[in-house]
Amino acid sequence: IIFTIVLSMIVMLLTDNKIFSLIKNQVWGNTAIWVFITIYSAVSYIWASGEVNRIFSVAPNNFTWTLTFLTAVHFLRYIILFVLLLFLVALIIYLYIWLFKNSILPIKENRSLFYFLKDFVFMLILIFILTFLISIPLIIEQNFDHIVHNVAIKADFSQYHSCQGNIFNDIEGIMFLSQDYVLLAKKNGAEGLIFLKEKCL
């Protein structure tokens, strides 16, 4: 349902839509738009909090920048995907019309054939690029945890501590939690990073 509402809003924003213009010029319409944005932002934040909790098994409020990053990702992904899909569909339709138009017009000169092939190859390259960009979220989804790990290490974890013990050697990062507990990020061979909750002594 949320996905459908988001797409409907995007269509109205990207086109000269009379319904959207009418809504936008009304006080209640502006209020409704901002309420929708607020609710969708809250949904994005809730999703981001759940992902942080799933990956690190600690309270999400410890990961300020990671939480912000994931909220923005969730908020924008449907918008970006829809725009790319819109361009791809429009380009494919245009390509079919262009091919049909050129198929009924005889190519009399080599120069015309050259420009025909050049335009055709150019459109195929554009379709390939758009298809690749649309596939990026699928690639990210397969490496999602690894990406979140790296964002958290760079943005929310620290390298400085005064904790004692062998467990604190060769760590990638440390985060101070409540009640003298810390979250450690350590290398785990080919599996990447593991996160351990330990007491700082």
mmCIF file of the C-alpha atoms, coordinates in Angstrom:
data_MODEL
# 
_entry.id   MODEL 
# 
loop_
_atom_site.group_PDB 
_atom_site.id 
_atom_site.type_symbol 
_atom_site.label_atom_id 
_atom_site.label_alt_id 
_atom_site.label_comp_id 
_atom_site.label_asym_id 
_atom_site.label_entity_id 
_atom_site.label_seq_id 
_atom_site.pdbx_PDB_ins_code 
_atom_site.Cartn_x 
_atom_site.Cartn_y 
_atom_site.Cartn_z 
_atom_site.occupancy 
_atom_site.B_iso_or_equiv 
_atom_site.pdbx_formal_charge 
_atom_site.auth_seq_id 
_atom_site.auth_comp_id 
_atom_site.auth_asym_id 
_atom_site.auth_atom_id 
_atom_site.pdbx_PDB_model_num 
ATOM 1   C CA . ILE A 1 1   ? 0.000  0.000   0.000   1.00 0.00 ? 1   ILE A CA 1 
ATOM 2   C CA . ILE A 1 2   ? 2.804  2.403   0.962   1.00 0.00 ? 2   ILE A CA 1 
ATOM 3   C CA . PHE A 1 3   ? 4.631  1.604   -2.296  1.00 0.00 ? 3   PHE A CA 1 
ATOM 4   C CA . THR A 1 4   ? 1.481  2.379   -4.334  1.00 0.00 ? 4   THR A CA 1 
ATOM 5   C CA . ILE A 1 5   ? 0.929  5.673   -2.518  1.00 0.00 ? 5   ILE A CA 1 
ATOM 6   C CA . VAL A 1 6   ? 4.564  6.687   -3.030  1.00 0.00 ? 6   VAL A CA 1 
ATOM 7   C CA . LEU A 1 7   ? 4.385  5.945   -6.771  1.00 0.00 ? 7   LEU A CA 1 
ATOM 8   C CA . SER A 1 8   ? 1.148  7.912   -7.080  1.00 0.00 ? 8   SER A CA 1 
ATOM 9   C CA . MET A 1 9   ? 2.747  10.889  -5.360  1.00 0.00 ? 9   MET A CA 1 
ATOM 10  C CA . ILE A 1 10  ? 5.820  10.692  -7.618  1.00 0.00 ? 10  ILE A CA 1 
ATOM 11  C CA . VAL A 1 11  ? 3.674  10.574  -10.773 1.00 0.00 ? 11  VAL A CA 1 
ATOM 12  C CA . MET A 1 12  ? 1.823  13.691  -9.659  1.00 0.00 ? 12  MET A CA 1 
ATOM 13  C CA . LEU A 1 13  ? 5.086  15.471  -8.816  1.00 0.00 ? 13  LEU A CA 1 
ATOM 14  C CA . LEU A 1 14  ? 6.773  14.596  -12.120 1.00 0.00 ? 14  LEU A CA 1 
ATOM 15  C CA . THR A 1 15  ? 3.847  15.497  -14.355 1.00 0.00 ? 15  THR A CA 1 
ATOM 16  C CA . ASP A 1 16  ? 1.727  18.585  -14.811 1.00 0.00 ? 16  ASP A CA 1 
ATOM 17  C CA . ASN A 1 17  ? -1.076 16.977  -12.879 1.00 0.00 ? 17  ASN A CA 1 
ATOM 18  C CA . LYS A 1 18  ? -4.210 19.084  -12.335 1.00 0.00 ? 18  LYS A CA 1 
ATOM 19  C CA . ILE A 1 19  ? -5.196 17.099  -9.254  1.00 0.00 ? 19  ILE A CA 1 
ATOM 20  C CA . PHE A 1 20  ? -1.790 17.724  -7.646  1.00 0.00 ? 20  PHE A CA 1 
ATOM 21  C CA . SER A 1 21  ? -1.905 21.434  -8.570  1.00 0.00 ? 21  SER A CA 1 
ATOM 22  C CA . LEU A 1 22  ? -5.354 21.711  -7.004  1.00 0.00 ? 22  LEU A CA 1 
ATOM 23  C CA . ILE A 1 23  ? -4.249 19.917  -3.835  1.00 0.00 ? 23  ILE A CA 1 
ATOM 24  C CA . LYS A 1 24  ? -1.026 21.908  -3.568  1.00 0.00 ? 24  LYS A CA 1 
ATOM 25  C CA . ASN A 1 25  ? -2.857 25.242  -3.738  1.00 0.00 ? 25  ASN A CA 1 
ATOM 26  C CA . GLN A 1 26  ? -5.138 24.321  -0.840  1.00 0.00 ? 26  GLN A CA 1 
ATOM 27  C CA . VAL A 1 27  ? -4.175 24.646  2.829   1.00 0.00 ? 27  VAL A CA 1 
ATOM 28  C CA . TRP A 1 28  ? -5.521 21.189  3.574   1.00 0.00 ? 28  TRP A CA 1 
ATOM 29  C CA . GLY A 1 29  ? -3.636 19.834  0.546   1.00 0.00 ? 29  GLY A CA 1 
ATOM 30  C CA . ASN A 1 30  ? -0.286 21.168  1.742   1.00 0.00 ? 30  ASN A CA 1 
ATOM 31  C CA . THR A 1 31  ? -1.037 19.770  5.172   1.00 0.00 ? 31  THR A CA 1 
ATOM 32  C CA . ALA A 1 32  ? -1.868 16.358  3.718   1.00 0.00 ? 32  ALA A CA 1 
ATOM 33  C CA . ILE A 1 33  ? 1.352  16.305  1.669   1.00 0.00 ? 33  ILE A CA 1 
ATOM 34  C CA . TRP A 1 34  ? 3.512  17.153  4.694   1.00 0.00 ? 34  TRP A CA 1 
ATOM 35  C CA . VAL A 1 35  ? 1.645  14.630  6.853   1.00 0.00 ? 35  VAL A CA 1 
ATOM 36  C CA . PHE A 1 36  ? 2.345  11.967  4.222   1.00 0.00 ? 36  PHE A CA 1 
ATOM 37  C CA . ILE A 1 37  ? 6.049  12.906  4.068   1.00 0.00 ? 37  ILE A CA 1 
ATOM 38  C CA . THR A 1 38  ? 6.219  12.810  7.884   1.00 0.00 ? 38  THR A CA 1 
ATOM 39  C CA . ILE A 1 39  ? 4.533  9.403   8.070   1.00 0.00 ? 39  ILE A CA 1 
ATOM 40  C CA . TYR A 1 40  ? 6.716  7.982   5.293   1.00 0.00 ? 40  TYR A CA 1 
ATOM 41  C CA . SER A 1 41  ? 9.820  9.358   7.032   1.00 0.00 ? 41  SER A CA 1 
ATOM 42  C CA . ALA A 1 42  ? 8.685  7.699   10.265  1.00 0.00 ? 42  ALA A CA 1 
ATOM 43  C CA . VAL A 1 43  ? 8.171  4.403   8.429   1.00 0.00 ? 43  VAL A CA 1 
ATOM 44  C CA . SER A 1 44  ? 11.682 4.720   6.950   1.00 0.00 ? 44  SER A CA 1 
ATOM 45  C CA . TYR A 1 45  ? 13.118 5.420   10.413  1.00 0.00 ? 45  TYR A CA 1 
ATOM 46  C CA . ILE A 1 46  ? 11.303 2.428   11.935  1.00 0.00 ? 46  ILE A CA 1 
ATOM 47  C CA . TRP A 1 47  ? 12.615 0.167   9.154   1.00 0.00 ? 47  TRP A CA 1 
ATOM 48  C CA . ALA A 1 48  ? 16.173 1.503   9.640   1.00 0.00 ? 48  ALA A CA 1 
ATOM 49  C CA . SER A 1 49  ? 15.943 0.960   13.410  1.00 0.00 ? 49  SER A CA 1 
ATOM 50  C CA . GLY A 1 50  ? 14.833 -2.634  12.885  1.00 0.00 ? 50  GLY A CA 1 
ATOM 51  C CA . GLU A 1 51  ? 17.720 -3.312  10.495  1.00 0.00 ? 51  GLU A CA 1 
ATOM 52  C CA . VAL A 1 52  ? 20.288 -1.849  12.909  1.00 0.00 ? 52  VAL A CA 1 
ATOM 53  C CA . ASN A 1 53  ? 18.857 -3.936  15.739  1.00 0.00 ? 53  ASN A CA 1 
ATOM 54  C CA . ARG A 1 54  ? 18.909 -7.078  13.577  1.00 0.00 ? 54  ARG A CA 1 
ATOM 55  C CA . ILE A 1 55  ? 22.501 -6.604  12.413  1.00 0.00 ? 55  ILE A CA 1 
ATOM 56  C CA . PHE A 1 56  ? 24.155 -5.412  15.634  1.00 0.00 ? 56  PHE A CA 1 
ATOM 57  C CA . SER A 1 57  ? 21.765 -6.692  18.346  1.00 0.00 ? 57  SER A CA 1 
ATOM 58  C CA . VAL A 1 58  ? 21.988 -3.443  20.314  1.00 0.00 ? 58  VAL A CA 1 
ATOM 59  C CA . ALA A 1 59  ? 19.764 -0.371  20.685  1.00 0.00 ? 59  ALA A CA 1 
ATOM 60  C CA . PRO A 1 60  ? 19.592 1.530   17.363  1.00 0.00 ? 60  PRO A CA 1 
ATOM 61  C CA . ASN A 1 61  ? 20.075 4.935   19.060  1.00 0.00 ? 61  ASN A CA 1 
ATOM 62  C CA . ASN A 1 62  ? 23.784 4.080   19.469  1.00 0.00 ? 62  ASN A CA 1 
ATOM 63  C CA . PHE A 1 63  ? 24.187 4.230   15.671  1.00 0.00 ? 63  PHE A CA 1 
ATOM 64  C CA . THR A 1 64  ? 23.358 7.862   14.888  1.00 0.00 ? 64  THR A CA 1 
ATOM 65  C CA . TRP A 1 65  ? 24.948 8.098   11.433  1.00 0.00 ? 65  TRP A CA 1 
ATOM 66  C CA . THR A 1 66  ? 24.183 4.538   10.350  1.00 0.00 ? 66  THR A CA 1 
ATOM 67  C CA . LEU A 1 67  ? 20.545 5.050   11.321  1.00 0.00 ? 67  LEU A CA 1 
ATOM 68  C CA . THR A 1 68  ? 20.437 8.319   9.356   1.00 0.00 ? 68  THR A CA 1 
ATOM 69  C CA . PHE A 1 69  ? 22.019 6.624   6.334   1.00 0.00 ? 69  PHE A CA 1 
ATOM 70  C CA . LEU A 1 70  ? 19.552 3.717   6.347   1.00 0.00 ? 70  LEU A CA 1 
ATOM 71  C CA . THR A 1 71  ? 16.570 6.037   6.822   1.00 0.00 ? 71  THR A CA 1 
ATOM 72  C CA . ALA A 1 72  ? 17.633 8.074   3.784   1.00 0.00 ? 72  ALA A CA 1 
ATOM 73  C CA . VAL A 1 73  ? 18.203 4.881   1.756   1.00 0.00 ? 73  VAL A CA 1 
ATOM 74  C CA . HIS A 1 74  ? 14.726 3.579   2.535   1.00 0.00 ? 74  HIS A CA 1 
ATOM 75  C CA . PHE A 1 75  ? 13.122 6.972   1.878   1.00 0.00 ? 75  PHE A CA 1 
ATOM 76  C CA . LEU A 1 76  ? 14.774 7.456   -1.515  1.00 0.00 ? 76  LEU A CA 1 
ATOM 77  C CA . ARG A 1 77  ? 14.988 3.949   -2.969  1.00 0.00 ? 77  ARG A CA 1 
ATOM 78  C CA . TYR A 1 78  ? 11.397 3.747   -4.271  1.00 0.00 ? 78  TYR A CA 1 
ATOM 79  C CA . ILE A 1 79  ? 11.650 7.249   -5.751  1.00 0.00 ? 79  ILE A CA 1 
ATOM 80  C CA . ILE A 1 80  ? 14.939 6.538   -7.541  1.00 0.00 ? 80  ILE A CA 1 
ATOM 81  C CA . LEU A 1 81  ? 13.811 3.108   -8.735  1.00 0.00 ? 81  LEU A CA 1 
ATOM 82  C CA . PHE A 1 82  ? 10.552 4.486   -10.085 1.00 0.00 ? 82  PHE A CA 1 
ATOM 83  C CA . VAL A 1 83  ? 12.273 7.329   -11.967 1.00 0.00 ? 83  VAL A CA 1 
ATOM 84  C CA . LEU A 1 84  ? 14.782 4.901   -13.523 1.00 0.00 ? 84  LEU A CA 1 
ATOM 85  C CA . LEU A 1 85  ? 12.007 2.463   -14.487 1.00 0.00 ? 85  LEU A CA 1 
ATOM 86  C CA . LEU A 1 86  ? 10.026 5.335   -15.990 1.00 0.00 ? 86  LEU A CA 1 
ATOM 87  C CA . PHE A 1 87  ? 12.988 6.389   -18.127 1.00 0.00 ? 87  PHE A CA 1 
ATOM 88  C CA . LEU A 1 88  ? 13.673 2.786   -19.158 1.00 0.00 ? 88  LEU A CA 1 
ATOM 89  C CA . VAL A 1 89  ? 10.084 2.099   -20.227 1.00 0.00 ? 89  VAL A CA 1 
ATOM 90  C CA . ALA A 1 90  ? 9.894  5.434   -22.072 1.00 0.00 ? 90  ALA A CA 1 
ATOM 91  C CA . LEU A 1 91  ? 13.169 4.710   -23.875 1.00 0.00 ? 91  LEU A CA 1 
ATOM 92  C CA . ILE A 1 92  ? 12.093 1.197   -24.904 1.00 0.00 ? 92  ILE A CA 1 
ATOM 93  C CA . ILE A 1 93  ? 8.758  2.510   -26.225 1.00 0.00 ? 93  ILE A CA 1 
ATOM 94  C CA . TYR A 1 94  ? 10.560 5.269   -28.102 1.00 0.00 ? 94  TYR A CA 1 
ATOM 95  C CA . LEU A 1 95  ? 12.999 2.696   -29.540 1.00 0.00 ? 95  LEU A CA 1 
ATOM 96  C CA . TYR A 1 96  ? 10.140 0.544   -30.881 1.00 0.00 ? 96  TYR A CA 1 
ATOM 97  C CA . ILE A 1 97  ? 8.446  3.587   -32.439 1.00 0.00 ? 97  ILE A CA 1 
ATOM 98  C CA . TRP A 1 98  ? 11.758 4.785   -33.896 1.00 0.00 ? 98  TRP A CA 1 
ATOM 99  C CA . LEU A 1 99  ? 12.544 1.352   -35.364 1.00 0.00 ? 99  LEU A CA 1 
ATOM 100 C CA . PHE A 1 100 ? 9.065  1.059   -36.855 1.00 0.00 ? 100 PHE A CA 1 
ATOM 101 C CA . LYS A 1 101 ? 9.325  4.550   -38.345 1.00 0.00 ? 101 LYS A CA 1 
ATOM 102 C CA . ASN A 1 102 ? 12.730 3.831   -39.864 1.00 0.00 ? 102 ASN A CA 1 
ATOM 103 C CA . SER A 1 103 ? 11.722 0.386   -41.108 1.00 0.00 ? 103 SER A CA 1 
ATOM 104 C CA . ILE A 1 104 ? 9.062  1.843   -43.399 1.00 0.00 ? 104 ILE A CA 1 
ATOM 105 C CA . LEU A 1 105 ? 11.385 4.542   -44.736 1.00 0.00 ? 105 LEU A CA 1 
ATOM 106 C CA . PRO A 1 106 ? 13.948 3.249   -47.251 1.00 0.00 ? 106 PRO A CA 1 
ATOM 107 C CA . ILE A 1 107 ? 17.591 3.954   -46.480 1.00 0.00 ? 107 ILE A CA 1 
ATOM 108 C CA . LYS A 1 108 ? 18.941 5.324   -49.765 1.00 0.00 ? 108 LYS A CA 1 
ATOM 109 C CA . GLU A 1 109 ? 22.438 6.413   -48.839 1.00 0.00 ? 109 GLU A CA 1 
ATOM 110 C CA . ASN A 1 110 ? 25.290 4.975   -46.832 1.00 0.00 ? 110 ASN A CA 1 
ATOM 111 C CA . ARG A 1 111 ? 25.318 8.185   -44.827 1.00 0.00 ? 111 ARG A CA 1 
ATOM 112 C CA . SER A 1 112 ? 21.736 7.567   -43.745 1.00 0.00 ? 112 SER A CA 1 
ATOM 113 C CA . LEU A 1 113 ? 22.633 3.993   -42.783 1.00 0.00 ? 113 LEU A CA 1 
ATOM 114 C CA . PHE A 1 114 ? 25.542 5.271   -40.694 1.00 0.00 ? 114 PHE A CA 1 
ATOM 115 C CA . TYR A 1 115 ? 23.331 7.661   -38.731 1.00 0.00 ? 115 TYR A CA 1 
ATOM 116 C CA . PHE A 1 116 ? 20.681 4.971   -38.330 1.00 0.00 ? 116 PHE A CA 1 
ATOM 117 C CA . LEU A 1 117 ? 23.202 2.525   -36.819 1.00 0.00 ? 117 LEU A CA 1 
ATOM 118 C CA . LYS A 1 118 ? 24.770 5.247   -34.671 1.00 0.00 ? 118 LYS A CA 1 
ATOM 119 C CA . ASP A 1 119 ? 21.420 6.250   -33.147 1.00 0.00 ? 119 ASP A CA 1 
ATOM 120 C CA . PHE A 1 120 ? 20.399 2.628   -32.688 1.00 0.00 ? 120 PHE A CA 1 
ATOM 121 C CA . VAL A 1 121 ? 23.626 1.720   -30.844 1.00 0.00 ? 121 VAL A CA 1 
ATOM 122 C CA . PHE A 1 122 ? 23.351 4.863   -28.718 1.00 0.00 ? 122 PHE A CA 1 
ATOM 123 C CA . MET A 1 123 ? 19.827 3.917   -27.578 1.00 0.00 ? 123 MET A CA 1 
ATOM 124 C CA . LEU A 1 124 ? 20.911 0.351   -26.832 1.00 0.00 ? 124 LEU A CA 1 
ATOM 125 C CA . ILE A 1 125 ? 23.743 1.707   -24.669 1.00 0.00 ? 125 ILE A CA 1 
ATOM 126 C CA . LEU A 1 126 ? 21.276 3.942   -22.806 1.00 0.00 ? 126 LEU A CA 1 
ATOM 127 C CA . ILE A 1 127 ? 18.967 0.965   -22.189 1.00 0.00 ? 127 ILE A CA 1 
ATOM 128 C CA . PHE A 1 128 ? 21.918 -1.082  -20.922 1.00 0.00 ? 128 PHE A CA 1 
ATOM 129 C CA . ILE A 1 129 ? 22.997 1.724   -18.556 1.00 0.00 ? 129 ILE A CA 1 
ATOM 130 C CA . LEU A 1 130 ? 19.467 2.181   -17.182 1.00 0.00 ? 130 LEU A CA 1 
ATOM 131 C CA . THR A 1 131 ? 19.066 -1.593  -16.730 1.00 0.00 ? 131 THR A CA 1 
ATOM 132 C CA . PHE A 1 132 ? 22.368 -1.705  -14.870 1.00 0.00 ? 132 PHE A CA 1 
ATOM 133 C CA . LEU A 1 133 ? 21.339 1.184   -12.606 1.00 0.00 ? 133 LEU A CA 1 
ATOM 134 C CA . ILE A 1 134 ? 18.031 -0.540  -11.835 1.00 0.00 ? 134 ILE A CA 1 
ATOM 135 C CA . SER A 1 135 ? 19.911 -3.736  -10.936 1.00 0.00 ? 135 SER A CA 1 
ATOM 136 C CA . ILE A 1 136 ? 22.138 -1.901  -8.433  1.00 0.00 ? 136 ILE A CA 1 
ATOM 137 C CA . PRO A 1 137 ? 19.551 -2.151  -5.584  1.00 0.00 ? 137 PRO A CA 1 
ATOM 138 C CA . LEU A 1 138 ? 19.465 -5.938  -6.119  1.00 0.00 ? 138 LEU A CA 1 
ATOM 139 C CA . ILE A 1 139 ? 23.259 -6.058  -5.885  1.00 0.00 ? 139 ILE A CA 1 
ATOM 140 C CA . ILE A 1 140 ? 23.157 -3.892  -2.756  1.00 0.00 ? 140 ILE A CA 1 
ATOM 141 C CA . GLU A 1 141 ? 20.485 -6.151  -1.253  1.00 0.00 ? 141 GLU A CA 1 
ATOM 142 C CA . GLN A 1 142 ? 22.799 -9.156  -1.597  1.00 0.00 ? 142 GLN A CA 1 
ATOM 143 C CA . ASN A 1 143 ? 25.627 -7.298  0.193   1.00 0.00 ? 143 ASN A CA 1 
ATOM 144 C CA . PHE A 1 144 ? 23.419 -5.211  2.471   1.00 0.00 ? 144 PHE A CA 1 
ATOM 145 C CA . ASP A 1 145 ? 24.869 -6.305  5.826   1.00 0.00 ? 145 ASP A CA 1 
ATOM 146 C CA . HIS A 1 146 ? 28.434 -5.841  4.590   1.00 0.00 ? 146 HIS A CA 1 
ATOM 147 C CA . ILE A 1 147 ? 27.654 -2.287  3.427   1.00 0.00 ? 147 ILE A CA 1 
ATOM 148 C CA . VAL A 1 148 ? 25.993 -1.424  6.754   1.00 0.00 ? 148 VAL A CA 1 
ATOM 149 C CA . HIS A 1 149 ? 29.010 -2.840  8.614   1.00 0.00 ? 149 HIS A CA 1 
ATOM 150 C CA . ASN A 1 150 ? 31.363 -0.564  6.695   1.00 0.00 ? 150 ASN A CA 1 
ATOM 151 C CA . VAL A 1 151 ? 29.162 2.515   7.169   1.00 0.00 ? 151 VAL A CA 1 
ATOM 152 C CA . ALA A 1 152 ? 28.962 1.846   10.923  1.00 0.00 ? 152 ALA A CA 1 
ATOM 153 C CA . ILE A 1 153 ? 32.722 1.286   11.264  1.00 0.00 ? 153 ILE A CA 1 
ATOM 154 C CA . LYS A 1 154 ? 33.521 4.541   9.458   1.00 0.00 ? 154 LYS A CA 1 
ATOM 155 C CA . ALA A 1 155 ? 30.776 6.669   11.025  1.00 0.00 ? 155 ALA A CA 1 
ATOM 156 C CA . ASP A 1 156 ? 29.799 5.377   14.473  1.00 0.00 ? 156 ASP A CA 1 
ATOM 157 C CA . PHE A 1 157 ? 32.628 3.240   15.821  1.00 0.00 ? 157 PHE A CA 1 
ATOM 158 C CA . SER A 1 158 ? 35.810 4.636   17.377  1.00 0.00 ? 158 SER A CA 1 
ATOM 159 C CA . GLN A 1 159 ? 39.394 3.360   17.452  1.00 0.00 ? 159 GLN A CA 1 
ATOM 160 C CA . TYR A 1 160 ? 40.236 4.799   20.880  1.00 0.00 ? 160 TYR A CA 1 
ATOM 161 C CA . HIS A 1 161 ? 39.629 3.100   24.224  1.00 0.00 ? 161 HIS A CA 1 
ATOM 162 C CA . SER A 1 162 ? 41.304 2.283   27.550  1.00 0.00 ? 162 SER A CA 1 
ATOM 163 C CA . CYS A 1 163 ? 39.793 -1.165  28.069  1.00 0.00 ? 163 CYS A CA 1 
ATOM 164 C CA . GLN A 1 164 ? 42.072 -3.999  29.234  1.00 0.00 ? 164 GLN A CA 1 
ATOM 165 C CA . GLY A 1 165 ? 42.191 -7.592  27.963  1.00 0.00 ? 165 GLY A CA 1 
ATOM 166 C CA . ASN A 1 166 ? 43.227 -9.666  24.963  1.00 0.00 ? 166 ASN A CA 1 
ATOM 167 C CA . ILE A 1 167 ? 39.743 -9.428  23.491  1.00 0.00 ? 167 ILE A CA 1 
ATOM 168 C CA . PHE A 1 168 ? 40.425 -5.748  22.796  1.00 0.00 ? 168 PHE A CA 1 
ATOM 169 C CA . ASN A 1 169 ? 43.471 -6.473  20.630  1.00 0.00 ? 169 ASN A CA 1 
ATOM 170 C CA . ASP A 1 170 ? 43.226 -6.155  16.849  1.00 0.00 ? 170 ASP A CA 1 
ATOM 171 C CA . ILE A 1 171 ? 39.758 -4.644  16.805  1.00 0.00 ? 171 ILE A CA 1 
ATOM 172 C CA . GLU A 1 172 ? 38.347 -2.723  13.854  1.00 0.00 ? 172 GLU A CA 1 
ATOM 173 C CA . GLY A 1 173 ? 36.329 -0.411  16.065  1.00 0.00 ? 173 GLY A CA 1 
ATOM 174 C CA . ILE A 1 174 ? 34.696 0.036   19.452  1.00 0.00 ? 174 ILE A CA 1 
ATOM 175 C CA . MET A 1 175 ? 31.431 1.586   20.571  1.00 0.00 ? 175 MET A CA 1 
ATOM 176 C CA . PHE A 1 176 ? 30.684 2.483   24.176  1.00 0.00 ? 176 PHE A CA 1 
ATOM 177 C CA . LEU A 1 177 ? 27.288 1.334   25.402  1.00 0.00 ? 177 LEU A CA 1 
ATOM 178 C CA . SER A 1 178 ? 25.609 1.763   28.791  1.00 0.00 ? 178 SER A CA 1 
ATOM 179 C CA . GLN A 1 179 ? 26.737 0.168   32.089  1.00 0.00 ? 179 GLN A CA 1 
ATOM 180 C CA . ASP A 1 180 ? 30.424 -0.088  31.071  1.00 0.00 ? 180 ASP A CA 1 
ATOM 181 C CA . TYR A 1 181 ? 29.648 -2.370  28.136  1.00 0.00 ? 181 TYR A CA 1 
ATOM 182 C CA . VAL A 1 182 ? 31.165 -1.898  24.709  1.00 0.00 ? 182 VAL A CA 1 
ATOM 183 C CA . LEU A 1 183 ? 30.475 -3.283  21.259  1.00 0.00 ? 183 LEU A CA 1 
ATOM 184 C CA . LEU A 1 184 ? 33.574 -4.558  19.476  1.00 0.00 ? 184 LEU A CA 1 
ATOM 185 C CA . ALA A 1 185 ? 34.020 -5.013  15.755  1.00 0.00 ? 185 ALA A CA 1 
ATOM 186 C CA . LYS A 1 186 ? 36.545 -7.715  14.877  1.00 0.00 ? 186 LYS A CA 1 
ATOM 187 C CA . LYS A 1 187 ? 37.669 -9.401  11.676  1.00 0.00 ? 187 LYS A CA 1 
ATOM 188 C CA . ASN A 1 188 ? 36.320 -12.905 11.183  1.00 0.00 ? 188 ASN A CA 1 
ATOM 189 C CA . GLY A 1 189 ? 38.264 -14.196 8.201   1.00 0.00 ? 189 GLY A CA 1 
ATOM 190 C CA . ALA A 1 190 ? 36.331 -14.558 4.971   1.00 0.00 ? 190 ALA A CA 1 
ATOM 191 C CA . GLU A 1 191 ? 33.039 -13.919 6.776   1.00 0.00 ? 191 GLU A CA 1 
ATOM 192 C CA . GLY A 1 192 ? 33.952 -10.273 7.289   1.00 0.00 ? 192 GLY A CA 1 
ATOM 193 C CA . LEU A 1 193 ? 33.216 -8.644  10.636  1.00 0.00 ? 193 LEU A CA 1 
ATOM 194 C CA . ILE A 1 194 ? 31.704 -9.959  13.835  1.00 0.00 ? 194 ILE A CA 1 
ATOM 195 C CA . PHE A 1 195 ? 30.344 -7.780  16.637  1.00 0.00 ? 195 PHE A CA 1 
ATOM 196 C CA . LEU A 1 196 ? 30.860 -8.719  20.272  1.00 0.00 ? 196 LEU A CA 1 
ATOM 197 C CA . LYS A 1 197 ? 29.327 -7.143  23.354  1.00 0.00 ? 197 LYS A CA 1 
ATOM 198 C CA . GLU A 1 198 ? 31.938 -7.072  26.145  1.00 0.00 ? 198 GLU A CA 1 
ATOM 199 C CA . LYS A 1 199 ? 32.468 -5.359  29.490  1.00 0.00 ? 199 LYS A CA 1 
ATOM 200 C CA . CYS A 1 200 ? 35.157 -2.672  29.517  1.00 0.00 ? 200 CYS A CA 1 
ATOM 201 C CA . LEU A 1 201 ? 37.491 -3.168  32.498  1.00 0.00 ? 201 LEU A CA 1 
# 
